[in-house]
Amino acid sequence: MIVVVKVGTSSITGEKGEVDEAPIAKLCAEVAALRAAGTTVVIVTSGAITAGLPALDLHGARPTDLATLQAVSAVGQPLLMRTYSDILSGHGLVAGQVLLAPLDFVHRQQYLHARQTLNRLLELGVVPIVNENDAIADDEIRFGDNDRLAALVAHLIGAQVLVLLTDTAGVFTADPRLDSEASLIEEILEVDHALEAAAGGTGSVRGSGGMASKLAAAKIAAWSGVRAVIAAANRDGVLAGAVNGEAGIGTVVRPHDRRLPARKLWIAFAVGASGTVVVDEGARTALIERGTSLLPAGVVRAEGGFDAQDAVEIAGPDGRVFAKGLSRHPAARVTEWAGKRSAELPPDAPHEIVHRDDLVVLP
């Protein structure tokens, strides 16, 4: 069995942002126990930016400019990695650093290289420590926490379980900090919009994710055929409990029978939409039932100032969004071409607004 475990910034750093060895030691001990039982484990960790702040004597409010965040992460990442490496070596395990960027999941050649590297590390008995390459990839810094990255890694390596460790026991019926009667949701069959909206935003000052981010990651995992478990990082034996399906260990999100390929997972769940393309009923039917590309003839209008290769939502005449994809043309051209047949379009430009390979019909 292959397990991906993600731990957030707030779970492994102190109040001042310094790396806290105690929770990392607990995590590594549980990883070592799983390894001894024959389970392969990949760790996805946040915390590089937060760990770098005190090292650079940057106290007070967290910097917001991209250049400083990237510089801080470059300092914090080796500090974080050294801690993991030292602790895992005490269990006779070797840690290997893997830094990934969003494009590693979009471009097939980079995707294959990433999978090859991770698989070879696992074959060699290494515990991969994965983090976003914050020093150069600005998308992930804006993207926030590594929850979705962990879900994509789980798909990448064919994991069976994704464990998302956080500072709460799982997903509750209400915010337990505000509602004393909130109860743990032990199983989720479908992560819907209402559940995501109720989850709220960032969970802590140091962390950049939150329960909504974890539910989004669990949705990605579900469409990868991976069982996801959201649980408390400080709970004793949480990894073994999550892997073995222990009742009440946290919130379990069940996988779907249908699986989406990695590129379409990225388009559907990890890339923010920059606009909307409204289509007529004929185009909606063709996209849903026949899996065609979206052509200008079926377009009613474009909304938003998106560029070529930006993600766009696709809505029917009633305004309901039913698909998402990467537009091959900017909004101005989509507007200009709306309703036109292929014979009316310039022959030297791609006629698809969204190609079928870049389009996902949303569940």
C-alpha positions, 0 to 999 in steps of 0.5 A: 500500500502507498500512503501520502500524508500531508502536514500543514504549517500550523502543525509543525511550527511554533507560535513564532514560526520556528520549526517545532521538532516535537510534532515532526518527531511524532509524525516521523515515528508513525511513518517509521511504524508504517514502513516497518509494517510494509506500507510505503509513505510519502510526506507532503509538508508545508512550512518553508516560508514560515520556517524562514521568517525567524531565520531572517529575523522577520518578525511581525506581520507576514510579508506579502510581496512575492519576491520576499516570500520566495526568498524566505522560502529559499531559506526556510526549506533547507531548515525544514528538510534538515529537521525531517532528515535528522529525525528520520535517520534516527529510525534508519530511514533516508529522506529525499527532497522533492520540490514540485511546481504546478506545471509538473502536473500540466505538461506531460513530460514533466509529469512523467519525470516527476512520477519516475523520480518519486517511484525510483525514490520509493524503490530505493526505500527513501521517504520522499519529502515533497513541498511546493517549489515556492522559491520559483513557482509563484502560483503555489504561493498564491495557491496557499497550502499544499493540500491540493498538491498532496492530492495530485501527488497521491494520483501521480504515484497511485496511492491508495490513501491520502491523509490530511493532517490538521489542527482539528479532529476532522470536518464538523457540522459547524465550527467547533470553536464557535458552536459547542454542539458541533459534531464530527462528520465521520464519513463524506460520500460527496464533497458538494458546494454547500459543504465546501462553503460551510468549511470556511477559510484559513484555519490559522495565522501561520497556515495558509490553508484551512478546512475548505482547502482540505475538502478540495483536496479530498475531492481531487483524491476521490476523483483519483480513486483515493480514500482521503482522511482528514484528521488531527495531527496531534492524535496518537496513532493517527496514521495507522488509524487512518490507513487501517480505517479505524472508526472515528479517526477523523473524516473519511471521504470515499473515492469515486468509481470513475477516475479522472486523468491527472491533467483533467484533475488539475483543470477541474479542481486546482486551477482557478477560473478567469472567466465564463463562456456561456453556450447554447443548449446544443453545445451543452448537450454535445459537450456532456453527451458526446465529449466534443470540443467547444466550437464558436458556433455553440458560444453565446457570449464570453464573460470576464477578461481571460487570456488564451490558456486561462481556465474558464467555466462553461455555463449553459443558457440557464447560467448553470456551470457544467464544465471547465476547461482551458480556453485556446483564445482570449475573451475578446476573440471568443466574443468576436467568434461567438455563433460563427461556423468554422467556414467563417473563421480564419484558416490559420488559427485553431477553431476550438474555443476549448479542445476536448483534451482540455475540457472536463464535464464537472460532476 
